[in-house]
Amino acid sequence: MSEFKVDRLFADEDFDVIDNQQDQQEENHNEAGGSMGEVDDTADREMFEEEIYRLDESVKCKSTKQSTKWAIKKFEDWLQKRNFNVDLESVSDDELAQILRKFYAEVRTNDGKIYSPGTLRGLREGIQRTIAGNPYNRAVNILTGTAFMLANRTQETMCKKWVGNGKQKHMPAF
């Protein structure tokens, strides 16, 4: 077997040369009236929690924010009608799973119909985004967590019930 020896891959001088080249390119570009990108006013300063929250929120799609807001409103309205008082920050996984199972089975459109499978999944995903995101930041996953297996099975049952009511026709087999 041949011996391969590497004295050095990179030395500090190599990085200094690269940094100097990048600085020079930015200076030349800025002198020509261009911009290498957005000015980062957060560089070299401490960010406050509220600023980090706004930064996180700024990259979220508007329609995702709207669907999350709708899902949580639907969930909160349902909780209020059932006189459930649930604190998403501190509720146990098992208790939340029981509540979600009942929610998935009972939630309906304003005219009393079962939601479509896509809408039911959207409700579940919106609740997940809320629990996992700001301000709760919980390390719980209602989509895949073992504590939520029965709740998710109920959600899938409601999807099948919607399809079984003739709402959706499957394509014939080839």
VEXPAFI-606377 format. One record per residue: x, y, z of N, C-alpha, C in turn; residue in three letters; residue number from 1. Coordinates in steps of 0.05 Angstrom, whole numbers. Example, Ala and Ser with C-alpha at 12.3 -4.5 7.8 and 13.67 -1.06 7.14 Angstrom:
% VEXPAFI-606377
ATOM   n_east   n_north     n_up   ca_east   ca_north    ca_up   c_east   c_north     c_up   residu   num
ATOM      264      -114      156       246        -90      156      264       -66      156      ALA     1
ATOM      257       -45      142       273        -21      143      258         1      157      SER     2
//
This chain:
% VEXPAFI-606377
ATOM   n_east   n_north     n_up   ca_east   ca_north    ca_up   c_east   c_north     c_up   residu   num
ATOM       17       -23        0         0          0        0       18        25        0      MET     1
ATOM       12        44      -17        28         68      -18       21        87        4      SER     2
ATOM       41       101       13        37        120       35       32       147       24      GLU     3
ATOM       10       160       33         3        186       24        6       205       48      PHE     4
ATOM       23       225       45        28        243       67       20       271       59      LYS     5
ATOM        5       284       76        -3        311       71       10       328       93      VAL     6
ATOM       27       347       85        40        364      105       19       384      115      ASP     7
ATOM        4       396       97       -17        415      106      -38       417       83      ARG     8
ATOM      -62       419       91       -83        424       72      -86       454       68      LEU     9
ATOM      -89       468       90       -92        497       89      -76       509      112      PHE    10
ATOM      -65       531      106       -51        546      127      -67       572      132      ALA    11
ATOM      -62       585      154       -76        610      160      -73       631      138      ASP    12
ATOM      -49       631      125       -45        650      104      -64       646       80      GLU    13
ATOM      -71       620       75       -90        614       53     -117       627       58      ASP    14
ATOM     -126       626       83      -152        638       89     -150       669       88      PHE    15
ATOM     -127       680       97      -124        709       95     -125       718       66      ASP    16
ATOM     -113       703       48      -114        710       19     -143       710        9      VAL    17
ATOM     -158       689       16      -185        686        8     -202       709       19      ILE    18
ATOM     -199       715       45      -214        737       57     -207       764       44      ASP    19
ATOM     -181       768       38      -173        794       25     -185       796       -3      ASN    20
ATOM     -186       773      -17      -198        773      -44     -228       780      -43      GLN    21
ATOM     -242       768      -24      -271        773      -21     -276       802      -13      GLN    22
ATOM     -260       812        5      -263        840       13     -259       859      -10      ASP    23
ATOM     -238       853      -26      -232        870      -49     -255       868      -70      GLN    24
ATOM     -266       845      -74      -288        842      -93     -312       858      -84      GLN    25
ATOM     -318       857      -58      -341        873      -47     -336       903      -50      GLU    26
ATOM     -312       912      -43      -305        940      -46     -308       949      -75      GLU    27
ATOM     -298       934      -94      -300        941     -122     -329       942     -131      ASN    28
ATOM     -345       922     -122      -373        921     -130     -388       945     -118      HIS    29
ATOM     -383       951      -93      -397        974      -80     -389      1000      -92      ASN    30
ATOM     -363      1003      -99      -355       1028     -112     -368      1032     -139      GLU    31
ATOM     -375      1010     -152      -388       1011     -178     -418      1016     -175      ALA    32
ATOM     -428      1019     -150      -456       1024     -146     -472       999     -142      GLY    33
ATOM     -460       976     -140      -474        951     -136     -476       944     -107      GLY    34
ATOM     -489       922     -103      -492        912      -75     -487       882      -76      SER    35
ATOM     -472       872      -58      -467        843      -56     -490       828      -43      MET    36
ATOM     -510       842      -34      -532        830      -20     -544       849       -1      GLY    37
ATOM     -563       840       15      -575        857       35     -555       864       57      GLU    38
ATOM     -558       888       67      -542        897       89     -552       883      114      VAL    39
ATOM     -534       870      128      -541        856      152     -536       873      176      ASP    40
ATOM     -557       887      186      -554        904      208     -552       889      235      ASP    41
ATOM     -555       863      234      -553        847      258     -525       837      263      THR    42
ATOM     -507       841      244      -480        831      247     -466       845      271      ALA    43
ATOM     -452       829      286      -436        839      309     -452       853      330      ASP    44
ATOM     -477       845      334      -492        856      356     -511       835      367      ARG    45
ATOM     -518       837      391      -536        818      404     -565       823      395      GLU    46
ATOM     -578       801      388      -606        803      380     -624       797      403      MET    47
ATOM     -645       811      405      -665        806      426     -684       784      417      PHE    48
ATOM     -696       771      436      -715        749      429     -736       757      410      GLU    49
ATOM     -747       781      413      -768        790      395     -758       794      367      GLU    50
ATOM     -733       803      364      -721        806      337     -717       779      324      GLU    51
ATOM     -709       759      339      -705        732      329     -732       721      320      ILE    52
ATOM     -752       725      336      -779        716      329     -788       729      303      TYR    53
ATOM     -784       755      299      -792        769      274     -775       758      251      ARG    54
ATOM     -750       752      256      -733        741      235     -744       714      226      LEU    55
ATOM     -751       697      245      -763        670      239     -789       674      223      ASP    56
ATOM     -806       692      232      -832        696      219     -829       708      191      GLU    57
ATOM     -808       723      186      -805        736      160     -800       717      137      SER    58
ATOM     -792       693      142      -787        674      120     -810       654      116      VAL    59
ATOM     -831       657      132      -854        639      130     -872       649      108      LYS    60
ATOM     -883       631       92      -901        637       71     -927       648       82      CYS    61
ATOM     -938       668       69      -963        681       78     -986       661       80      LYS    62
ATOM     -988       643       60     -1011        624       60    -1007       604       83      SER    63
ATOM     -982       597       90      -978        579      112     -986       592      138      THR    64
ATOM     -979       618      141      -987        632      165    -1017       633      167      LYS    65
ATOM    -1031       638      145     -1060        640      145    -1073       613      152      GLN    66
ATOM    -1063       592      140     -1074        565      146    -1069       557      175      SER    67
ATOM    -1046       564      185     -1040        558      213    -1058       573      232      THR    68
ATOM    -1062       599      226     -1080        615      242    -1109       604      241      LYS    69
ATOM    -1118       596      217     -1144        585      214    -1147       559      230      TRP    70
ATOM    -1127       541      229     -1128        516      243    -1129       520      273      ALA    71
ATOM    -1114       538      283     -1114        543      312    -1140       555      320      ILE    72
ATOM    -1151       573      304     -1177        585      311    -1199       563      311      LYS    73
ATOM    -1198       546      292     -1218        524      291    -1215       506      316      LYS    74
ATOM    -1190       500      323     -1185        483      347    -1194       498      372      PHE    75
ATOM    -1187       523      375     -1195        538      399    -1225       541      401      GLU    76
ATOM    -1238       546      378     -1268        548      378    -1280       521      388      ASP    77
ATOM    -1269       499      378     -1279        473      385    -1274       468      415      TRP    78
ATOM    -1251       476      426     -1245        473      454    -1264       489      471      LEU    79
ATOM    -1270       513      462     -1288        531      477    -1317       519      478      GLN    80
ATOM    -1326       508      455     -1353        496      454    -1355       472      473      LYS    81
ATOM    -1333       458      476     -1332        434      494    -1324       441      522      ARG    82
ATOM    -1320       466      528     -1312        475      555    -1286       462      564      ASN    83
ATOM    -1267       458      545     -1240        448      551    -1222       472      555      PHE    84
ATOM    -1207       471      576     -1187        492      581    -1159       479      578      ASN    85
ATOM    -1147       484      555     -1121        471      548    -1099       492      545      VAL    86
ATOM    -1078       488      560     -1054        505      556    -1034       490      539      ASP    87
ATOM    -1031       498      514     -1013        483      496     -984       483      505      LEU    88
ATOM     -977       500      523      -950        501      532     -944       479      553      GLU    89
ATOM     -965       472      568      -960        453      590     -976       427      589      SER    90
ATOM     -995       425      571     -1011        400      570     -993       376      564      VAL    91
ATOM     -999       354      577      -983        330      573     -989       319      545      SER    92
ATOM     -970       304      535      -974        291      508     -998       273      508      ASP    93
ATOM    -1002       257      529     -1024        238      530    -1051       253      531      ASP    94
ATOM    -1053       274      546     -1077        290      548    -1083       304      521      GLU    95
ATOM    -1062       315      509     -1066        328      483    -1074       308      462      LEU    96
ATOM    -1063       284      463     -1071        263      444    -1101       256      446      ALA    97
ATOM    -1110       254      471     -1139        248      475    -1156       270      465      GLN    98
ATOM    -1148       295      470     -1164        318      461    -1164       319      430      ILE    99
ATOM    -1141       315      418     -1139        316      389    -1156       294      376      LEU   100
ATOM    -1156       270      389     -1171        248      378    -1201       255      377      ARG   101
ATOM    -1211       268      398     -1238        276      399    -1243       299      379      LYS   102
ATOM    -1224       317      377     -1227        339      358    -1229       329      329      PHE   103
ATOM    -1211       311      322     -1211        300      294    -1238       287      288      TYR   104
ATOM    -1249       273      308     -1274        259      304    -1298       278      302      ALA   105
ATOM    -1297       300      316     -1320        318      318    -1319       343      300      GLU   106
ATOM    -1296       352      292     -1294        377      277    -1310       376      251      VAL   107
ATOM    -1325       396      245     -1341        397      221    -1340       425      208      ARG   108
ATOM    -1349       426      183     -1352        452      170    -1375       468      183      THR   109
ATOM    -1378       493      176     -1400        509      188    -1427       498      182      ASN   110
ATOM    -1430       483      160     -1456        471      154    -1458       442      163      ASP   111
ATOM    -1440       433      181     -1442        407      193    -1430       383      178      GLY   112
ATOM    -1415       389      157     -1404        367      141    -1375       360      150      LYS   113
ATOM    -1367       336      144     -1340        327      150    -1321       342      131      ILE   114
ATOM    -1298       350      142     -1278        364      125    -1265       344      106      TYR   115
ATOM    -1255       354       84     -1241        337       64    -1215       327       77      SER   116
ATOM    -1204       306       66     -1178        295       77    -1156       317       77      PRO   117
ATOM    -1154       332       56     -1134        353       55    -1137       374       76      GLY   118
ATOM    -1162       381       82     -1168        401      102    -1162       390      130      THR   119
ATOM    -1170       365      134     -1164        352      160    -1134       351      166      LEU   120
ATOM    -1119       344      145     -1090        343      148    -1079       371      153      ARG   121
ATOM    -1091       391      139     -1082        419      143    -1088       428      172      GLY   122
ATOM    -1110       420      183     -1116        426      211    -1094       415      230      LEU   123
ATOM    -1088       389      225     -1068        375      242    -1041       389      239      ARG   124
ATOM    -1033       395      214     -1007        407      210    -1006       436      221      GLU   125
ATOM    -1028       450      220     -1028        477      232    -1025       476      262      GLY   126
ATOM    -1038       457      274     -1035        454      303    -1006       446      310      ILE   127
ATOM     -994       428      294      -966        421      298     -948       445      295      GLN   128
ATOM     -952       461      275      -935        485      271     -937       503      295      ARG   129
ATOM     -960       506      306      -964        524      329     -950       513      354      THR   130
ATOM     -953       487      359      -941        475      382     -911       475      381      ILE   131
ATOM     -900       469      357      -871        468      354     -858       495      350      ALA   132
ATOM     -874       515      342      -862        541      336     -866       560      360      GLY   133
ATOM     -860       585      354      -863        606      374     -892       610      380      ASN   134
ATOM     -900       615      404      -883        619      428     -879       594      444      PRO   135
ATOM     -891       571      436      -889        547      453     -863       532      450      TYR   136
ATOM     -853       528      425      -827        515      420     -825       488      434      ASN   137
ATOM     -846       472      433      -846        446      445     -834       425      427      ARG   138
ATOM     -820       407      439      -807        385      424     -827       361      423      ALA   139
ATOM     -851       366      413      -871        345      411     -880       345      382      VAL   140
ATOM     -885       321      371      -894        319      344     -920       304      343      ASN   141
ATOM     -942       319      338      -968        306      337     -972       290      311      ILE   142
ATOM     -955       294      292      -957        280      266     -946       252      268      LEU   143
ATOM     -924       249      282      -910        223      283     -905       212      310      THR   144
ATOM     -910       227      331      -905        217      358     -922       193      366      GLY   145
ATOM     -910       175      381      -924        150      388     -948       156      406      THR   146
ATOM     -947       177      422      -969        184      439     -994       192      423      ALA   147
ATOM     -990       200      398     -1011        210      381    -1021       190      361      PHE   148
ATOM    -1013       165      364     -1020        144      344    -1050       141      342      MET   149
ATOM    -1064       139      363     -1094        136      362    -1107       161      351      LEU   150
ATOM    -1097       184      359     -1109        209      348    -1105       210      318      ALA   151
ATOM    -1082       203      308     -1077        203      279    -1093       181      265      ASN   152
ATOM    -1098       159      278     -1114        138      266    -1143       148      263      ARG   153
ATOM    -1152       163      283     -1179        175      282    -1181       195      259      THR   154
ATOM    -1160       211      256     -1159        231      235    -1160       217      207      GLN   155
ATOM    -1146       196      204     -1146        180      179    -1173       167      175      GLU   156
ATOM    -1186       158      196     -1213        146      194    -1232       166      184      THR   157
ATOM    -1230       191      193     -1248        212      184    -1243       218      154      MET   158
ATOM    -1218       216      146     -1212        220      118    -1225       198      101      CYS   159
ATOM    -1224       173      111     -1236        151       96    -1266       153       96      LYS   160
ATOM    -1277       163      118     -1306        167      119    -1315       188       99      LYS   161
ATOM    -1300       209       96     -1306        230       76    -1306       218       48      TRP   162
ATOM    -1286       202       42     -1284        188       16    -1307       169       12      VAL   163
ATOM    -1313       154       34     -1335        134       33    -1362       146       29      GLY   164
ATOM    -1366       171       35     -1391        184       32    -1396       194        3      ASN   165
ATOM    -1378       184      -15     -1382        191      -43    -1372       219      -51      GLY   166
ATOM    -1356       231      -33     -1346        258      -39    -1324       257      -60      LYS   167
ATOM    -1309       235      -61     -1287        233      -79    -1289       206      -93      GLN   168
ATOM    -1286       206     -119     -1286        181     -134    -1258       174     -141      LYS   169
ATOM    -1251       149     -136     -1224        140     -144    -1224       133     -174      HIS   170
ATOM    -1201       136     -186     -1199        129     -214    -1201        99     -217      MET   171
ATOM    -1214        89     -238     -1216         60     -242    -1188        48     -246      PRO   172
ATOM    -1186        23     -239     -1160          9     -242    -1154         6     -272      ALA   173
ATOM    -1128         6     -278     -1120          4     -306    -1124       -24     -317      PHE   174
//
